[in-house]
Amino acid sequence: MNLIILFSNAGLADWRFRASLGAVLFCAICGCEARYAGSDGSASLEVWAVRTDEERPVAGVEVRALLSSGKELVSRYTGPDGQARWEYAEGDLVVRIEDPEGRYYPQERVVRNPRKPVFFKMREGVSSTLEIRSAGRLPGPGGGVGEGGGRSPSSGSAAPKTGPTLAIQAQVEAWPLDGAVIRSATGPDGRVTLAPLPLGDVKLLVSAEGHVRTVLDFTLTSSENALGRIVLQPGGATLKGSFQAGEPPTDFSFRFRGVSVKVAASADGSFEITGLPAGRGTLICLRERRELFRLPVDVRGRVLDLGEIDPELVAFRQ
């Protein structure tokens, strides 16, 4: 007797997806390379997006591939099988995946070997709202005041807010422990909504012209999180200098308190980073995302000029 098994269209599609997903997971674990090799030695970079809770494909999310220089190489959207694919020969890539509908929080990953499939598990995100104000007076010792939900600002203890405050336009960066950095800006009323973000701990970096950059820690616990009001203090230190070597730098980054501020290097290798709070941090010199050196810096005063940085005095990396 022949046993006939009937599949519905949905069941067959699900079976095919699970078979493909199994092959991808096998390749990701065992290290096999992607198929579809071209005659020039290139291969298809495969990026897969699935829901974490159901392991079902997520269609319609944008996959962006960035070169080491930061230039966008390609942008694709995942198909019904949750896959996006394109031809690429060699070199490191930064792959970022975002949901245009805002359901899932963005993720980012450095891909060293584009011939291996890249697998993203998509998780639904939450939103956070806050208001940014300016104290409109001389800066206190901490550089910022946080009011409302979340923990105390990591920038240190600040003097209590006194007197009226003003709405201010500012740039806000969310640095979650899980997921990619999200950037946004306040409106004329000083309010901003950040979404989608993952649940859990997140650092916020708030920057505004003429004010101290302020870092605060929050824990997101619900689908909608009201983080209250953040008051920025006018002022901030300026860190500047220059670096001359065989390879001219393209960017400088100053890392402090779990976040970083990145600026482009001038043609002569000089840089200037404004609005820094007092304290210790690390200056990182980059050439197209590749680290040239890092230097511990203790920011003090209004202006700290490092002058011309000698490559022999820092941990220079070829």
C-alpha positions as CSV (number, residue, x, y, z in Angstrom):
1,M,0.0,0.0,0.0
2,N,1.3,3.4,-0.9
3,L,1.2,6.0,1.9
4,I,0.2,9.4,0.5
5,I,1.0,12.4,2.6
6,L,-0.7,15.7,1.7
7,F,0.8,19.0,2.5
8,S,-1.1,22.3,2.5
9,N,0.6,25.2,0.8
10,A,1.5,26.8,4.2
11,G,2.8,23.5,5.6
12,L,4.9,22.9,2.5
13,A,6.4,26.4,2.7
14,D,7.1,26.0,6.3
15,W,8.8,22.6,5.7
16,R,10.9,24.1,3.0
17,F,11.9,27.0,5.2
18,R,12.8,24.7,8.1
19,A,14.9,22.6,5.7
20,S,16.7,25.7,4.5
21,L,17.1,27.0,8.0
22,G,18.6,23.7,9.1
23,A,21.1,23.8,6.3
24,V,22.1,27.4,7.3
25,L,22.5,26.5,10.9
26,F,24.6,23.5,9.9
27,C,26.9,25.8,7.8
28,A,27.1,28.4,10.6
29,I,28.2,25.8,13.1
30,C,30.4,23.6,10.9
31,G,31.9,26.5,9.0
32,C,30.9,25.5,5.5
33,E,30.9,28.3,2.9
34,A,28.0,29.8,1.0
35,R,27.0,28.3,-2.3
36,Y,26.6,29.9,-5.7
37,A,30.3,30.7,-6.2
38,G,31.0,32.8,-9.3
39,S,33.7,32.4,-11.9
40,D,35.7,35.3,-10.4
41,G,35.9,33.5,-7.1
42,S,33.0,35.5,-5.5
43,A,30.2,33.9,-3.6
44,S,26.8,34.9,-2.4
45,L,26.6,36.4,1.1
46,E,23.5,35.0,2.7
47,V,21.7,36.9,5.4
48,W,18.8,35.2,7.2
49,A,16.2,36.8,9.6
50,V,13.9,34.8,11.8
51,R,11.7,35.5,14.8
52,T,13.3,34.4,18.0
53,D,10.2,33.0,19.6
54,E,8.9,30.9,16.6
55,E,11.9,30.6,14.4
56,R,9.8,31.6,11.4
57,P,11.1,33.8,8.6
58,V,10.8,37.6,8.8
59,A,10.1,39.1,5.4
60,G,10.5,42.8,4.4
61,V,13.4,43.8,6.8
62,E,16.2,45.9,5.3
63,V,19.7,44.4,5.2
64,R,22.5,46.9,4.7
65,A,26.1,46.0,4.0
66,L,28.8,48.6,4.8
67,L,32.4,48.6,3.7
68,S,35.2,49.2,6.2
69,S,35.2,52.8,5.1
70,G,31.6,53.2,6.2
71,K,30.3,53.4,2.6
72,E,27.2,51.5,1.9
73,L,27.8,48.6,-0.5
74,V,24.3,47.3,-1.0
75,S,20.8,47.3,0.5
76,R,18.4,44.5,0.2
77,Y,15.1,43.4,1.7
78,T,14.5,39.9,3.0
79,G,12.0,37.7,0.9
80,P,9.3,35.4,2.1
81,D,11.9,32.9,3.2
82,G,13.6,35.5,5.4
83,Q,16.7,35.6,3.2
84,A,18.6,38.4,1.5
85,R,21.5,37.5,-0.8
86,W,24.0,39.3,-3.0
87,E,27.4,38.6,-4.7
88,Y,30.5,39.8,-2.9
89,A,34.1,38.8,-3.4
90,E,36.2,39.5,-0.3
91,G,36.9,41.9,2.6
92,D,35.3,42.7,6.0
93,L,31.7,44.0,6.0
94,V,29.4,45.5,8.6
95,V,26.0,44.0,8.2
96,R,23.1,45.9,9.8
97,I,19.5,44.7,9.8
98,E,16.5,47.0,10.4
99,D,12.7,46.7,10.3
100,P,11.1,49.5,8.4
101,E,7.9,48.9,10.3
102,G,9.6,49.3,13.6
103,R,8.6,46.0,15.1
104,Y,12.1,44.6,15.7
105,Y,15.0,46.4,17.1
106,P,18.0,46.8,14.8
107,Q,21.1,44.6,15.0
108,E,24.6,44.9,13.6
109,R,27.4,42.5,13.1
110,V,30.9,42.5,11.7
111,V,31.4,39.8,9.0
112,R,34.9,38.7,8.6
113,N,34.2,36.0,6.0
114,P,31.4,37.0,3.6
115,R,31.3,33.4,2.3
116,K,29.6,32.1,5.5
117,P,25.8,32.7,6.1
118,V,24.8,35.3,8.6
119,F,22.0,34.5,10.9
120,F,19.9,37.2,12.8
121,K,17.2,36.4,15.4
122,M,14.7,39.2,15.4
123,R,13.2,40.4,18.7
124,E,10.4,42.8,19.1
125,G,11.5,46.2,20.5
126,V,10.1,48.8,23.0
127,S,9.9,52.6,23.0
128,S,11.3,55.2,25.3
129,T,10.3,58.9,25.5
130,L,12.2,61.7,27.2
131,E,12.6,65.5,27.3
132,I,15.9,67.4,27.0
133,R,16.2,70.8,28.6
134,S,19.1,73.3,29.1
135,A,19.9,74.6,32.5
136,G,21.0,77.9,31.0
137,R,23.6,78.5,33.6
138,L,27.2,77.6,34.4
139,P,27.9,73.9,34.4
140,G,28.0,72.0,37.7
141,P,30.5,69.3,38.6
142,G,28.5,66.4,37.0
143,G,27.4,67.9,33.7
144,G,23.8,66.8,33.6
145,V,20.7,66.1,35.7
146,G,18.2,63.3,35.1
147,E,14.7,63.4,36.4
148,G,12.1,60.7,36.2
149,G,12.4,56.9,35.6
150,G,15.7,55.0,35.4
151,R,18.9,55.1,37.5
152,S,21.0,58.1,38.3
153,P,23.1,59.5,35.4
154,S,26.5,57.8,35.1
155,S,28.1,61.2,34.5
156,G,28.3,61.6,38.3
157,S,26.4,63.5,40.9
158,A,25.2,66.9,39.7
159,A,24.0,69.9,41.6
160,P,20.2,70.0,42.0
161,K,18.4,71.8,39.3
162,T,17.5,75.3,40.2
163,G,15.8,78.1,38.2
164,P,14.0,77.8,34.9
165,T,15.1,75.5,32.1
166,L,14.8,75.9,28.4
167,A,13.8,73.3,25.7
168,I,16.8,72.5,23.5
169,Q,17.4,70.6,20.3
170,A,19.8,67.8,21.0
171,Q,21.1,64.5,19.5
172,V,20.4,61.3,21.5
173,E,22.1,58.0,21.0
174,A,20.8,54.8,22.6
175,W,23.6,52.2,23.3
176,P,21.8,49.0,24.4
177,L,23.7,45.9,25.7
178,D,22.0,43.9,23.0
179,G,21.4,45.4,19.5
180,A,22.8,48.2,17.4
181,V,23.1,51.9,18.4
182,I,20.0,54.0,17.6
183,R,20.3,57.7,16.9
184,S,17.6,60.3,16.9
185,A,17.1,64.1,17.6
186,T,14.7,66.1,19.7
187,G,12.1,68.3,18.2
188,P,11.8,72.1,18.9
189,D,10.0,71.2,22.2
190,G,13.0,69.1,23.3
191,R,11.1,65.8,23.2
192,V,12.2,62.6,21.5
193,T,11.0,59.1,21.2
194,L,13.5,56.3,20.7
195,A,12.2,53.0,19.2
196,P,12.6,50.2,18.7
197,L,14.9,49.3,21.6
198,P,15.5,46.0,23.3
199,L,14.4,45.4,26.9
200,G,17.0,45.7,29.6
201,D,19.9,48.0,30.3
202,V,20.6,50.9,27.9
203,K,23.0,53.9,28.0
204,L,21.9,57.2,26.6
205,L,24.4,59.7,25.2
206,V,22.8,63.2,24.9
207,S,24.7,65.9,23.0
208,A,23.8,69.5,22.2
209,E,25.9,72.4,20.9
210,G,27.5,74.4,23.7
211,H,26.6,71.8,26.4
212,V,28.4,69.0,28.2
213,R,27.7,65.6,26.6
214,T,25.8,63.6,29.2
215,V,25.7,59.8,29.7
216,L,22.8,58.2,31.7
217,D,21.9,54.6,32.5
218,F,18.3,53.3,32.3
219,T,16.7,49.9,32.5
220,L,13.8,49.4,30.1
221,T,11.1,47.1,31.6
222,S,7.9,47.6,29.6
223,S,6.7,48.2,26.1
224,E,6.5,52.0,26.7
225,N,9.1,53.7,29.0
226,A,8.8,57.3,30.1
227,L,12.4,58.3,31.1
228,G,11.4,61.8,32.3
229,R,13.5,65.0,31.8
230,I,17.2,65.4,31.3
231,V,18.8,68.8,32.0
232,L,22.0,69.6,30.2
233,Q,24.6,72.0,31.6
234,P,26.3,74.5,29.3
235,G,30.1,74.1,28.8
236,G,32.2,71.1,28.2
237,A,35.9,70.5,27.4
238,T,37.5,70.4,24.0
239,L,40.0,67.7,23.1
240,K,42.2,68.3,20.1
241,G,45.5,67.2,18.5
242,S,46.9,65.8,15.4
243,F,48.5,62.5,14.2
244,Q,51.0,62.1,11.3
245,A,52.0,58.6,10.1
246,G,52.5,56.6,7.0
247,E,48.7,56.0,6.8
248,P,46.6,59.2,7.4
249,P,43.7,58.7,9.8
250,T,40.1,59.1,8.6
251,D,38.4,59.3,12.0
252,F,39.0,59.8,15.7
253,S,36.8,58.4,18.4
254,F,36.8,59.2,22.1
255,R,35.4,56.4,24.3
256,F,34.1,57.1,27.8
257,R,31.6,55.6,30.2
258,G,30.6,52.9,27.8
259,V,29.8,55.1,24.8
260,S,31.9,56.9,22.2
261,V,32.0,60.2,20.2
262,K,33.4,60.0,16.7
263,V,34.6,62.8,14.5
264,A,36.2,62.9,11.0
265,A,39.9,63.7,10.8
266,S,41.0,66.8,8.8
267,A,43.2,66.4,5.7
268,D,46.2,67.2,7.8
269,G,45.4,64.5,10.4
270,S,44.1,66.9,13.1
271,F,40.9,66.5,15.1
272,E,38.7,68.4,17.6
273,I,36.1,66.9,19.9
274,T,33.9,69.3,21.9
275,G,31.5,69.0,24.8
276,L,33.4,66.4,26.7
277,P,32.8,65.9,30.5
278,A,35.8,65.9,32.8
279,G,37.3,62.5,33.5
280,R,39.2,59.6,32.0
281,G,38.6,58.1,28.5
282,T,40.3,56.6,25.6
283,L,41.2,58.3,22.3
284,I,41.1,55.9,19.3
285,C,42.6,56.7,15.9
286,L,41.0,55.0,13.0
287,R,41.5,54.5,9.3
288,E,38.3,53.3,7.7
289,R,37.2,51.4,10.8
290,R,40.7,49.9,11.3
291,E,42.3,50.9,14.6
292,L,45.7,52.6,14.3
293,F,46.2,53.3,18.0
294,R,44.5,54.0,21.3
295,L,45.7,56.5,24.0
296,P,44.3,56.9,27.5
297,V,43.4,60.5,28.2
298,D,42.4,62.4,31.3
299,V,40.2,65.3,30.3
300,R,40.7,68.4,32.4
301,G,40.0,72.1,31.9
302,R,38.3,73.8,29.1
303,V,40.8,72.8,26.3
304,L,43.2,69.9,26.3
305,D,45.6,70.1,23.3
306,L,47.5,66.9,22.8
307,G,49.6,68.5,20.1
308,E,51.2,66.3,17.5
309,I,50.9,62.7,18.7
310,D,54.1,60.7,18.4
311,P,53.3,57.2,17.0
312,E,56.3,55.8,19.0
313,L,54.6,56.9,22.3
314,V,51.4,55.0,21.7
315,A,50.4,51.4,21.1
316,F,50.6,51.7,17.3
317,R,48.9,48.8,15.5
318,Q,49.9,47.9,11.9
